[in-house]
Amino acid sequence: MRPSSSPASRLLPLLLAILIAGAVPGVRCSDRRFPHLDRVRELHRREGSSPAEQEAAARGLLQRILPSHSASFEFRIISTVRDQCGGKACFIISNHPLFDGEGTPEILILGVTGVEISAGFHWYLKHYCAAHISWYKTGGPQFSSIPHPGSLPRVPAGGVSIQRPIHWSYYQNAVTSSYSFAWWDWERWEKEIDWMALQGINLPLAFTGQESIWQRVFQRYNISKSDLDDFFGGPAFLAWSRMANMHGWGGPLPQTWLDDQLALQKKILSRMYAFGMFPVLPAFSGNIPAALRSKFPSAKVTHLGNWFTVDSNPRWCCTYLLDASDPLFVEIGKFFIEEQIREYGRTSHIYNCDTFDENTPPLSDPNYISSLGAATFRGMQSGDDDAIWLMQGWLFTYDPFWEPPQMKALLHSVPVGRMIVLDLYAEVKPVWISSDQCMLHNFAADFEMYGVLDALAYGPIDARLSDNSTMVGVGMSMEGIEQNPIVYDLMSEMAFHHRQVDLQVWVQTYPTRRYGKPVKGLQDAWWILYQTLYNCSDGKNDKNRDVIVAFPDVEPLVIQTPGLCTSAKKMYSTIQSNNYEVKDASNDAYEHPHLWYDTSVVIHALELFLQYGDEVSDSNTFRYDLVDLTRQVLAKYANDIFSQIIKNYKSNGINQVATLCHHFLDLVNDLDVLLASHEGFLLGPWLENAKSLARDREQEIQYEWNARTQITMWFDNTKTKASLLRDYANKYWSGLLRDYYGPRAAIYFKHLLQSMEKNEPFALEEWRREWIRLTNNWQSDRKVFPTTATGDPLNISRSLYMKYVRGTSLLELQGTGSLGNSASLV
């Protein structure tokens, strides 16, 4: 789960290029050499929703997001693809021939599916009305720039035809379902499917409710509900129990959860199919409950090792994996596929299976690897003869086991065109350069203004046009959504571009679309952000490890100073001290924050936001961006304060340490006030949504514990050993800073000062005992947090800028009053 080395680091977002495995060298991706993909698309046209249903789905989307203009657009499915789109997926935007003033349709949008129509609608709003669409938590849509009905902009007389250069546009990561979707009801899912359609996504994962299907499959083998209680994880941890990383953690799942999620899945699939999407269903990866092993003692089963539990606790760790070479594997795989098709009534024939992701095969013999791959595919094909295996390619990036012979053996173990590989981290470490290509952009739905826009604008094009390219799609596979809207706005658009995007033009027009009017100062600010925050070219993973949200659990002496972004095997204090001895920095388990830009330049961008903010202060998208940018600046400032605290601790500057600690805690508290001013940064909705899915008080307590645990301790702990995944899913959410991050930092600072006052080593074990107790108590707490924003973001940001940024010197910091009450050091 740690992005630098751990297998779990695949919980990222994605510049996704989708590639076909086992393709014939020397043939361009534009050639039709994958007939089975064409067959699946043809099956989808025959078996899928009718043109009338897809048109109705697009009209429903229009009515939901822009009801004022519901009569301004007419949508039609193109019945003969080849006649109007040359055999490609496309949409066509034209002026409506029957337009006769307000109340009559002005714009006609044709498309081969409901998704193409929706994407064409978005294209028109974006490029002709300067509108903008993003997740509601990141500001939602900006439609103020759209003219009134009857006055919509005309398109060129010949119309606008946009063809996809490649067919597929993929969405989601295997863990997004837990980091972002865990507590969604149908109302929230409906908004997300609308967002997918507008972005042109036609290949989304559809993992909800699968536990109910598994329950039925395993019942065939006399596996009881109580047996499965130890197999399924809790609602916030299902992604990892599905992947055989753990079992039982956060559970057991009530039967009502299984039933409700299955009913929700049916609604999700129905709407996805109505748009003409190809939902990707799960397939059997070999993950089995322990009870199955006891019922089939001769089965070939591997007892997997520890996955991040503190002490290899068997209550949660060391799951069982059925070997793909065992006959039972194909049988279970067949039953699972058949049960899904029976329950849902249809399939897109594309299934996700990641048997080898974070589970290294026991043998490296290519023949063995090939046999495992072939058996895995047979498990799918036996349930659906037209099955295509979709596999995440993250294992080829993180696991050194996969050398070229092993990669080739796996990729060639299924017929050409029957395996799609997701190159999940293509925006930073594209696998397609050495084998085949995807975008991994975010870890665990954390908050960090980060991206590699150049790679998004150029990478998919370069991958598609590269020699021997087998790329068949692009997509996004973030671990968590609702962050960095500029990244996803650009990446989704790349599904329709044949050539590299002119980023200078694109970035300059972005703030106009996002805020509804051109403001030169904000255009200048975004150009700075593009060149800094969104130009991370150092090739490093970005997992937010800011001190506030990922506080160090180490002795202060091993933390390197003056900066937190350096690395070395050993660190020696250059200042004479009676209290400390030389420490080996290799014992420093603290993950230093990633800093890839000049903070002073980003501060100037913030100054432009503050200077010109009054012109767009009524824009919810601007308010979100302002809060996020202010948070980004102050979070890095907090890292510097902490560095100064440690530096003064090493030099025995107790007065300076005390002043700086209070200043840090004031900042945490003030950041909480800032975050409270926008709905996208609130803890309350995460907890209330969890509780809303409960049927009784017992479930409410369980679900809230799941929600609180995921964003803090994550996994198990002892009284003095924190979870190895602590703070992995950290969040800059109002309520979490004031109620948890601040008090935790205060405990550390208390022991820091006591160490100096008593001239004794830092009491590391006592610190751990106290903050772990604080965390466990917080996990079980029932305190209610606000679900609506309070305060004016622009005024608050200006106040915090004056207090913490303008004229502040870290060398001569003085304690200042806070906007509220901060955590105490005593």
C-alpha positions in Angstrom: 0.0 0.0 0.0 3.0 2.3 0.2 3.4 3.9 -3.2 7.2 3.8 -3.3 7.6 0.1 -2.9 4.5 -1.7 -1.5 2.2 -3.8 -3.6 -0.7 -1.8 -2.2 0.5 1.3 -3.8 -1.7 0.4 -6.7 -4.5 2.3 -4.9 -3.7 5.3 -7.2 -5.5 7.3 -10.0 -4.5 6.7 -13.6 -3.3 8.1 -16.9 -4.6 5.0 -18.4 -3.7 3.5 -21.7 -5.4 0.2 -22.3 -3.5 -2.3 -24.3 -4.2 -5.6 -25.8 -1.9 -8.4 -24.6 -0.2 -10.9 -26.9 -0.7 -8.8 -30.0 1.1 -9.3 -33.3 4.2 -7.1 -33.7 4.6 -4.6 -36.5 0.9 -3.8 -36.9 -0.5 -0.4 -36.1 -3.3 -0.1 -33.5 -5.6 1.4 -36.1 -5.6 -1.8 -38.0 -8.4 -4.3 -37.3 -6.4 -7.2 -35.9 -8.5 -7.9 -32.9 -11.7 -9.5 -34.3 -12.9 -10.6 -31.0 -13.2 -7.1 -29.7 -15.2 -6.2 -32.8 -17.4 -9.3 -32.0 -18.0 -8.1 -28.4 -18.9 -4.7 -29.6 -21.3 -6.2 -32.1 -22.8 -8.4 -29.4 -23.2 -5.4 -27.2 -25.1 -3.6 -30.0 -27.4 -6.7 -30.4 -27.9 -7.5 -26.8 -27.7 -4.0 -25.3 -30.2 -1.2 -24.9 -32.2 -0.1 -27.9 -31.6 3.2 -29.6 -34.7 4.6 -28.0 -33.5 3.6 -24.5 -30.1 5.2 -25.1 -31.7 8.4 -26.4 -33.9 8.4 -23.3 -30.9 8.0 -21.0 -29.2 11.0 -22.6 -32.4 13.1 -22.3 -32.7 12.1 -18.7 -29.2 13.3 -18.1 -30.0 16.6 -19.8 -33.1 17.0 -17.6 -31.2 16.3 -14.4 -28.2 18.6 -15.0 -29.6 21.4 -17.2 -33.4 21.3 -17.0 -33.7 25.0 -18.1 -32.4 23.9 -21.6 -34.2 20.6 -21.9 -36.0 21.8 -25.0 -32.9 23.3 -26.6 -31.3 20.0 -27.6 -32.4 17.0 -29.6 -30.5 13.7 -29.2 -30.5 10.8 -31.8 -28.7 7.5 -32.0 -27.0 7.0 -35.3 -28.5 3.8 -36.7 -25.8 3.0 -39.3 -22.4 3.6 -37.9 -20.3 3.2 -41.1 -22.4 5.7 -43.1 -21.8 8.7 -40.8 -18.8 7.8 -38.7 -16.8 5.6 -40.9 -17.1 2.6 -38.5 -15.8 4.6 -35.6 -17.4 5.6 -32.3 -18.3 9.3 -32.8 -20.7 12.1 -32.1 -21.8 14.8 -34.5 -23.0 18.3 -33.3 -25.0 20.4 -35.7 -27.4 23.3 -35.7 -31.0 22.0 -35.6 -32.7 22.5 -38.9 -36.1 23.1 -37.3 -34.9 25.8 -34.8 -37.5 28.6 -34.8 -36.9 30.6 -31.6 -37.1 29.8 -27.9 -38.9 26.6 -27.1 -37.7 24.7 -30.2 -34.5 22.6 -30.4 -31.4 24.6 -31.3 -28.7 22.0 -31.3 -28.9 18.4 -32.7 -26.4 15.9 -31.3 -26.0 12.5 -33.0 -24.0 9.6 -31.5 -23.5 5.9 -31.9 -24.4 5.3 -28.2 -25.9 7.2 -25.3 -22.4 7.8 -24.1 -21.3 9.4 -27.4 -24.4 11.7 -27.3 -23.7 12.7 -23.7 -20.0 13.3 -24.5 -21.1 15.4 -27.5 -23.4 17.4 -25.3 -20.5 18.0 -22.9 -18.2 18.9 -25.8 -20.7 21.5 -27.0 -21.1 23.0 -23.5 -17.3 23.1 -23.0 -16.1 24.4 -26.3 -19.0 26.5 -27.4 -20.6 27.8 -24.2 -17.4 27.9 -22.0 -19.1 25.7 -19.4 -17.4 23.3 -17.1 -18.4 20.1 -15.4 -16.8 18.6 -12.3 -17.7 16.5 -9.3 -20.1 18.2 -7.0 -17.6 18.1 -4.1 -15.0 19.9 -6.3 -17.4 22.7 -7.1 -19.9 21.0 -9.4 -20.9 22.3 -12.8 -20.3 25.9 -14.0 -23.3 26.8 -16.2 -23.5 30.5 -15.7 -21.8 31.1 -19.0 -24.5 29.2 -21.0 -26.8 31.6 -22.8 -30.5 31.5 -22.3 -32.6 29.1 -24.3 -33.1 30.5 -27.8 -29.7 32.1 -27.8 -27.3 29.2 -27.8 -24.1 29.5 -29.9 -24.3 28.1 -33.4 -21.7 25.6 -34.6 -20.1 25.7 -38.1 -22.6 25.2 -40.9 -21.2 21.8 -41.7 -21.5 20.6 -38.1 -18.8 19.2 -35.8 -17.9 15.5 -36.1 -15.6 14.0 -33.4 -14.4 10.4 -33.7 -12.7 8.5 -31.0 -9.1 7.6 -32.1 -9.5 4.4 -30.0 -12.7 2.8 -28.8 -12.4 2.3 -25.0 -12.5 4.9 -22.2 -11.9 3.1 -18.9 -12.8 4.3 -15.4 -12.0 3.3 -11.8 -9.5 1.3 -9.8 -10.2 -1.8 -7.9 -10.1 0.1 -4.6 -12.1 3.2 -5.7 -15.1 1.3 -4.5 -13.9 1.5 -0.9 -12.1 4.8 -0.8 -14.8 6.8 -2.6 -18.0 4.8 -3.3 -18.3 2.8 0.0 -21.3 4.8 1.4 -23.0 5.8 -1.8 -26.8 5.5 -2.3 -28.5 5.5 -5.7 -28.9 9.3 -5.7 -25.1 9.7 -5.6 -24.5 6.8 -8.0 -26.9 8.4 -10.5 -24.8 11.6 -10.4 -21.6 9.6 -11.0 -23.0 7.7 -13.9 -24.1 11.0 -15.5 -20.6 12.3 -14.9 -19.1 9.2 -16.6 -21.4 9.6 -19.6 -20.5 13.3 -20.0 -16.8 12.4 -19.9 -17.3 9.7 -22.6 -16.5 6.8 -20.2 -17.8 3.5 -21.7 -15.8 0.9 -19.8 -16.4 1.4 -16.1 -15.8 -1.2 -13.4 -19.0 -2.4 -11.8 -18.0 -4.2 -8.5 -20.9 -3.2 -6.2 -22.9 -6.0 -4.6 -20.7 -8.9 -5.7 -20.6 -10.3 -2.1 -24.2 -11.4 -2.6 -23.2 -13.3 -5.7 -20.3 -14.9 -3.9 -22.6 -16.0 -1.1 -24.8 -17.9 -3.6 -21.7 -19.5 -5.3 -20.2 -20.7 -2.1 -23.5 -22.0 -0.8 -23.2 -24.6 -3.6 -20.2 -25.9 -1.6 -22.0 -25.8 1.8 -20.3 -22.7 2.9 -22.5 -21.0 5.5 -23.2 -17.3 6.2 -21.2 -17.7 9.4 -18.3 -19.0 7.4 -18.4 -16.0 5.1 -18.6 -13.6 8.1 -14.8 -14.2 8.5 -14.2 -14.0 4.7 -15.8 -10.7 3.7 -14.4 -7.4 5.0 -16.4 -4.6 6.5 -18.1 -2.1 4.2 -15.1 0.3 4.1 -12.6 -2.6 3.4 -14.3 -4.7 0.9 -11.8 -3.9 -1.9 -9.0 -5.6 0.1 -11.0 -8.7 1.1 -11.9 -9.1 -2.5 -8.2 -9.0 -3.5 -7.3 -11.6 -0.8 -5.2 -9.1 1.1 -7.2 -9.6 4.3 -10.3 -11.2 5.7 -12.9 -10.2 8.3 -11.5 -6.8 9.1 -14.4 -4.4 9.8 -17.0 -7.2 9.4 -19.1 -9.2 9.6 -21.4 -8.0 6.8 -25.1 -8.0 7.7 -27.4 -9.9 5.4 -29.2 -6.6 4.8 -26.0 -5.0 3.5 -25.6 -7.9 1.0 -29.2 -7.6 -0.1 -29.2 -3.8 -0.4 -25.9 -3.6 -2.3 -27.2 -6.2 -4.8 -30.3 -4.1 -5.4 -28.1 -1.1 -5.8 -25.9 -2.9 -8.3 -28.9 -3.7 -10.4 -29.8 0.0 -10.6 -26.2 0.9 -11.5 -25.9 -1.7 -14.2 -29.3 -0.8 -15.6 -28.3 2.8 -16.0 -24.9 2.0 -17.4 -26.4 -0.3 -20.0 -29.0 2.3 -20.8 -26.2 4.7 -21.8 -24.6 2.0 -23.9 -21.7 1.5 -21.5 -19.7 -1.8 -21.2 -19.7 -2.4 -17.4 -16.8 -4.6 -16.3 -17.9 -7.3 -13.9 -15.6 -9.1 -11.5 -14.3 -12.6 -12.1 -12.9 -15.3 -9.8 -9.3 -14.7 -8.9 -8.8 -17.7 -6.6 -9.7 -16.0 -3.3 -11.6 -18.5 -1.2 -12.9 -18.7 2.4 -11.0 -20.8 4.8 -14.0 -23.1 5.1 -13.7 -24.2 1.5 -10.2 -25.5 2.1 -11.5 -27.7 5.0 -14.2 -29.1 2.7 -11.8 -29.9 -0.1 -8.6 -30.9 1.7 -7.0 -32.2 -1.5 -7.5 -28.9 -3.4 -4.3 -27.1 -4.3 -4.4 -24.0 -2.0 -1.8 -21.5 -1.1 -1.8 -19.9 2.4 -0.8 -16.4 1.6 1.5 -14.4 3.9 1.0 -11.3 6.0 -0.4 -8.2 4.3 0.3 -5.3 6.7 -1.1 -6.6 9.9 1.0 -5.6 12.9 1.9 -9.1 14.2 0.6 -11.4 11.4 -2.7 -11.6 13.3 -4.6 -14.6 11.9 -7.9 -12.9 12.6 -7.3 -10.7 9.6 -4.2 -11.8 7.7 -3.0 -14.7 5.6 -5.9 -15.6 3.3 -6.2 -18.6 1.1 -5.7 -18.6 -2.7 -6.9 -21.5 -4.8 -4.3 -22.4 -7.5 -5.6 -21.7 -11.0 -4.3 -25.2 -12.0 -6.8 -26.9 -9.6 -9.9 -28.1 -11.4 -12.0 -26.5 -8.7 -10.7 -23.1 -9.9 -12.4 -23.3 -13.3 -15.6 -24.7 -11.8 -15.9 -21.8 -9.3 -15.0 -19.3 -12.0 -17.8 -20.7 -14.2 -20.4 -20.6 -11.4 -19.6 -17.0 -10.5 -19.8 -15.7 -14.1 -23.0 -17.7 -14.7 -24.6 -16.5 -11.4 -23.9 -12.8 -12.3 -25.4 -13.2 -15.8 -28.4 -15.0 -14.3 -28.9 -12.3 -11.7 -28.3 -9.2 -13.9 -29.8 -10.5 -17.1 -27.0 -9.5 -19.3 -23.2 -9.0 -19.5 -20.8 -6.8 -21.5 -18.5 -9.9 -21.7 -15.6 -8.1 -20.1 -14.4 -9.3 -16.7 -11.7 -8.1 -14.3 -9.4 -10.5 -12.6 -6.1 -9.7 -10.9 -5.0 -13.1 -9.5 -1.3 -12.1 -9.6 -1.7 -8.5 -8.4 0.0 -8.5 -5.0 0.2 -12.3 -5.0 3.5 -13.4 -6.5 3.3 -16.8 -8.2 5.2 -19.5 -6.3 7.3 -20.5 -9.4 8.9 -18.3 -12.0 9.0 -21.0 -14.7 7.3 -19.4 -17.8 5.5 -22.7 -18.6 4.0 -22.6 -15.1 3.0 -18.9 -15.5 1.4 -19.7 -18.9 -0.6 -22.5 -17.4 -1.9 -20.3 -14.6 -2.9 -17.6 -17.0 -4.7 -20.1 -19.3 -6.6 -21.6 -16.4 -7.7 -18.2 -15.1 -9.1 -17.4 -18.5 -10.8 -20.8 -18.8 -12.6 -19.9 -15.5 -14.1 -16.9 -17.3 -14.7 -18.5 -20.7 -16.4 -21.5 -19.2 -19.1 -19.2 -17.9 -19.2 -16.9 -20.9 -17.7 -18.1 -24.2 -17.2 -14.5 -25.4 -15.3 -13.4 -22.2 -12.5 -10.9 -22.4 -10.1 -10.8 -19.4 -9.3 -7.2 -18.2 -6.2 -7.1 -16.0 -4.5 -4.3 -14.1 -0.8 -4.1 -15.2 0.4 -2.6 -11.9 2.1 -5.9 -11.0 4.6 -5.4 -13.9 5.6 -2.0 -12.4 6.0 -2.9 -8.7 6.9 -6.6 -8.5 10.5 -7.5 -9.7 9.3 -11.0 -10.2 7.9 -10.1 -13.6 10.8 -10.2 -15.9 10.2 -10.2 -19.7 9.9 -14.1 -19.9 7.3 -14.1 -17.1 5.4 -11.2 -18.6 5.4 -12.8 -22.0 4.2 -16.1 -20.6 1.3 -14.5 -18.9 0.3 -12.1 -21.7 0.5 -14.9 -24.3 -1.4 -17.4 -22.2 -4.8 -16.3 -23.7 -5.8 -15.9 -27.3 -4.9 -12.6 -29.0 -7.6 -10.0 -28.3 -9.0 -11.8 -25.3 -6.9 -10.0 -22.6 -6.9 -6.2 -22.0 -4.0 -4.9 -19.8 -4.4 -1.6 -18.0 -1.1 0.3 -17.9 -2.1 1.9 -14.6 0.7 4.3 -14.0 1.4 5.6 -17.5 1.6 9.2 -16.6 4.7 8.6 -14.5 6.1 5.2 -15.4 4.6 4.0 -18.6 4.9 0.3 -19.1 4.0 0.6 -22.8 7.6 1.8 -23.5 8.9 -1.6 -22.5 5.9 -3.8 -23.0 2.4 -2.4 -23.5 0.4 1.1 -21.4 -2.8 3.5 -18.2 -3.1 7.1 -15.5 -2.4 6.4 -11.8 -2.9 9.8 -10.2 -4.3 9.6 -6.7 -3.7 7.5 -3.6 -6.5 6.7 -1.2 -8.6 9.8 -2.1 -6.1 12.0 -0.3 -5.8 15.7 -0.9 -2.8 17.1 -2.8 -2.8 19.5 -5.7 -0.7 17.4 -8.0 -0.5 16.2 -11.6 1.5 15.8 -14.7 -0.5 17.6 -17.3 2.1 17.3 -20.0 2.1 13.5 -19.7 -1.7 13.5 -20.0 -1.7 15.7 -23.1 1.1 13.8 -24.8 1.2 10.3 -23.3 -1.9 8.7 -24.8 -1.0 10.1 -28.2 2.6 8.8 -28.0 1.4 5.4 -26.8 -1.1 5.1 -29.6 1.3 6.1 -32.3 4.3 4.2 -31.0 5.8 1.3 -33.0 3.9 -2.0 -32.5 1.2 -0.2 -30.4 -1.6 -2.4 -29.2 -3.4 0.3 -27.4 -7.1 0.1 -27.6 -8.2 2.8 -25.1 -7.5 5.4 -22.5 -8.9 6.0 -19.1 -8.6 7.0 -15.4 -7.9 4.6 -12.5 -7.5 6.7 -9.5 -7.8 5.2 -6.0 -10.1 8.0 -5.0 -12.1 10.7 -6.8 -13.3 14.2 -6.1 -10.0 15.9 -6.2 -7.8 17.8 -8.8 -10.6 18.5 -11.2 -8.2 20.0 -13.8 -6.5 16.6 -14.2 -9.7 14.7 -14.9 -11.1 17.4 -17.1 -8.0 17.1 -19.4 -7.7 13.3 -19.2 -11.3 12.6 -20.1 -11.0 14.9 -23.1 -8.0 13.0 -24.3 -10.3 10.1 -25.3 -11.4 12.2 -28.2 -8.1 13.8 -29.4 -6.1 12.4 -32.3 -3.2 14.8 -31.8 -1.4 16.3 -28.8 -3.3 19.1 -27.1 -1.9 22.7 -27.1 -1.6 23.0 -23.3 -0.9 26.7 -23.5 -4.3 27.4 -25.0 -6.0 24.7 -22.9 -4.7 26.0 -19.6 -5.4 29.6 -20.4 -9.0 28.8 -21.2 -9.5 26.5 -18.2 -10.2 29.2 -15.6 -12.7 30.9 -17.9 -14.6 27.7 -18.3 -14.3 26.8 -14.6 -15.4 30.1 -13.2 -17.7 31.4 -15.9 -15.8 34.5 -17.0 -12.3 35.5 -18.1 -10.2 37.0 -15.4 -6.7 37.8 -16.5 -5.2 37.5 -13.0 -6.7 34.0 -12.5 -5.5 32.9 -15.9 -2.0 34.0 -14.8 -2.4 32.1 -11.5 -3.4 28.9 -13.3 -0.5 29.2 -15.7 1.7 29.2 -12.6 -0.1 26.2 -11.2 0.4 24.3 -14.4 4.1 25.0 -14.4 4.5 24.0 -10.7 1.9 21.9 -9.0 0.7 20.2 -12.2 4.2 19.7 -13.7 5.6 17.0 -11.5 8.3 15.5 -13.7 10.6 14.0 -11.1 9.1 10.5 -11.7 8.2 10.0 -8.0 5.0 8.7 -6.6 2.9 11.4 -4.9 1.2 10.1 -1.7 0.4 13.0 0.6 2.6 12.7 3.6 2.2 16.2 5.0 3.1 16.4 8.7 -0.4 17.4 9.7 -2.1 14.4 8.2 0.7 11.9 8.4 2.5 12.7 11.6 5.9 11.0 12.2 5.9 8.0 14.5 9.7 8.2 15.2 12.2 9.7 17.6 12.7 13.3 16.6 16.5 12.9 16.3 16.2 10.7 13.3 14.1 13.2 11.4 16.4 15.1 9.0 16.7 18.8 9.1 16.5 21.6 8.0 14.4 20.2 5.1 12.0 17.2 5.2 12.5 16.2 1.6 16.1 14.9 1.7 17.3 11.4 2.1 20.5 9.8 3.3 21.5 6.5 4.9 22.7 8.2 8.0 22.1 11.5 9.7 24.3 13.1 12.3 23.5 16.1 14.5 25.9 18.9 13.8 25.0 20.6 17.1 26.5 19.5 20.4 23.9 18.2 22.8 24.0 16.3 26.0 20.6 14.7 25.4 21.1 12.9 22.1 23.2 10.3 20.5 23.8 9.6 16.8 21.0 7.7 15.2 20.8 5.6 12.1 18.4 7.3 9.8 17.6 3.9 8.2 15.4 3.4 11.3 13.4 6.5 10.3 10.0 5.0 9.3 8.8 8.5 8.6 7.8 9.1 5.0 9.0 12.6 4.1 6.6 14.8 2.2 7.1 15.0 -1.5 8.0 18.5 -2.7 8.5 19.0 -6.4 8.0 22.7 -6.9 9.0 26.2 -5.7 6.6 27.0 -2.9 7.3 30.8 -3.2 6.0 30.7 -6.8 2.8 28.9 -5.8 2.3 31.5 -3.0 2.3 34.1 -5.8 -0.5 32.1 -7.5 -2.4 32.2 -4.2 -1.9 36.0 -4.1 -3.5 36.3 -7.5 -6.4 34.2 -6.3 -6.9 36.5 -3.4 -6.4 39.7 -5.4 -8.9 38.8 -8.1 -11.2 36.6 -6.1 -14.0 39.2 -5.7 -14.7 39.0 -9.4 -15.8 35.3 -9.1 -16.5 35.0 -5.4 -20.0 33.7 -6.2 -18.5 30.8 -8.1 -18.6 27.5 -6.2 -15.8 26.1 -8.4 -13.6 29.1 -7.5 -14.4 28.7 -3.8 -13.3 25.1 -4.0 -10.1 25.9 -5.8 -9.3 28.8 -3.4 -9.8 26.6 -0.4 -7.7 23.8 -1.9 -4.9 26.2 -2.9 -4.8 27.9 0.4 -4.7 24.5 2.1 -1.9 23.4 -0.2 0.2 26.5 0.7 -0.4 26.3 4.4 0.1 22.5 4.5 3.6 22.9 3.1 4.2 25.8 5.5 3.3 23.5 8.3 5.9 21.0 7.1 8.5 23.9 7.4 7.3 24.7 10.9 7.7 21.1 11.9 11.2 21.1 10.4 12.1 24.1 12.5 10.7 22.4 15.6 13.0 19.5 15.1 15.9 21.7 14.3 15.5 23.7 17.5 14.9 20.5 19.5 18.3 19.2 18.4 19.9 22.5 19.4 18.1 22.6 22.8 16.1 25.7 22.0 13.3 24.9 24.3 11.6 28.4 24.1 11.7 28.3 20.3 10.3 24.8 20.3 7.4 25.8 22.6 6.6 28.8 20.4 6.7 26.8 17.2 4.6 24.0 18.6 1.9 26.4 19.6 2.1 28.0 16.2 1.8 24.6 14.4 -1.3 23.8 16.5 -2.8 27.2 15.8 -2.3 26.5 12.1 -4.0 23.1 12.3 -7.0 24.7 14.0 -7.2 27.6 11.5 -6.9 25.1 8.6 -10.0 23.4 10.0 -11.9 26.7 9.9 -10.8 27.2 6.3 -11.9 23.6 5.3 -15.2 24.1 6.9 -16.0 26.8 4.4 -16.6 24.4 1.5 -18.6 21.2 1.2 -15.8 19.4 -0.5 -13.7 19.4 2.7 -16.0 18.2 5.4 -15.8 15.1 7.5 -19.5 15.1 8.3 -20.8 13.7 5.0 -18.4 10.7 5.0 -19.7 9.7 8.5 -23.4 10.5 7.9 -23.5 8.7 4.6 -22.1 5.6 6.3 -24.7 5.7 9.0 -27.5 6.3 6.5 -27.0 2.9 5.0 -27.6 1.2 8.4 -30.8 -0.6 9.2 -30.4 -0.4 13.0 -28.3 1.1 15.7 -25.8 -1.8 15.8 -25.1 -1.5 12.1 -24.9 2.3 12.4 -22.1 1.9 15.0 -20.3 -0.7 12.8 -20.5 1.4 9.7 -19.3 4.6 11.4 -16.4 2.7 12.9 -15.5 1.4 9.4 -15.7 5.0 8.1 -13.6 6.5 10.9 -11.0 3.6 10.9 -10.3 3.8 7.2 -9.2 7.5 7.3 -7.1 7.1 10.5 -5.6 3.8 11.7 -6.8 1.9 8.7 -5.8 -1.6 10.0 -5.0 -3.3 13.3 -2.8 -2.1 16.1 -1.5 -3.0 19.5 -1.3 -0.7 22.5 2.2 0.4 21.3 2.3 -0.6 17.7 0.4 1.5 15.2 -1.1 0.1 12.1 1.4 -0.2 9.3 -1.2 1.5 7.1 -1.9 4.4 9.5 -2.7 7.7 7.7 -2.7 6.0 4.3 -6.2 7.3 3.6 -5.5 10.6 5.4 -7.9 13.5 4.6 -7.9 17.3 4.8 -11.4 17.4 6.2 -12.8 19.9 8.6 -13.6 18.1 11.9 -10.7 15.6 11.4 -8.1 18.3 11.8 -9.6 19.9 15.0 -10.8 16.7 16.5 -7.9 14.2 15.7 -4.8 15.6 13.8 -4.4 18.5 16.2 -4.7 16.5 19.4 -2.4 13.9 18.0 0.3 16.5 17.2 -0.2 18.0 20.7 0.7 14.7 22.3 3.9 14.5 20.3 4.8 18.1 21.2 4.1 17.4 24.9 6.6 14.6 25.0 9.1 16.7 22.9 9.0 19.5 25.5 9.2 17.1 28.4 12.3 15.5 26.9 13.9 18.9 26.8 12.8 20.0 30.2 13.9 16.7 31.9 17.0 16.3 29.7 15.9 12.8 28.8 15.4 10.9 25.6 12.1 11.3 23.8 9.6 8.9 25.4 8.7 7.2 22.1 6.8 4.3 23.6 4.7 6.6 25.8 4.0 8.8 22.8 2.8 5.8 20.9 0.7 4.5 23.7 -1.1 7.8 24.0 -1.7 8.6 20.4 -2.8 5.0 19.6 -5.3 5.3 22.5 -6.4 8.6 21.2 -6.9 7.1 17.7 -8.8 4.0 18.9 -11.1 6.2 21.1 -11.7 8.4 18.1 -12.5 5.4 15.9 -15.3 4.4 18.3 -16.6 7.9 19.1 -20.1 8.9 17.9 -19.6 12.7 17.8 -21.6 14.3 15.0 -19.9 16.7 12.6 -21.4 19.3 10.3 -22.5 18.4 6.8 -22.9 21.9 5.5 -20.2 24.6 5.0 -19.9 27.6 7.1 -17.9 30.8 6.6 -16.7 32.8 3.6 -13.7 31.1 1.9 -12.3 34.3 0.4 -12.3 36.2 3.7 -10.9 33.2 5.6 -8.2 32.7 3.0 -7.2 36.3 3.1 -7.0 36.3 6.9 -4.9 33.2 6.9 -2.6 34.5 4.2 -2.0 37.7 6.3 -1.4 35.7 9.4 0.8 32.9 8.2 2.3 33.8 4.8 2.8 37.6 4.4 6.0 38.7 6.2 6.3 35.6 8.4 9.9 34.4 9.0 10.4 30.8 10.2 13.6 32.0 11.9 11.7 34.5 14.2 8.2 33.0 14.6 6.1 34.3 17.4 3.0 32.7 18.8 -0.2 34.3 17.5 -3.8 34.0 18.4 -5.9 31.4 16.5 -9.3 31.7 14.8 -10.5 29.2 17.3 -9.2 27.1 20.1 -6.3 24.8 19.3 -5.2 21.6 20.9 -3.3 21.9 24.1 0.2 20.8 24.8 -0.6 19.7 28.3 
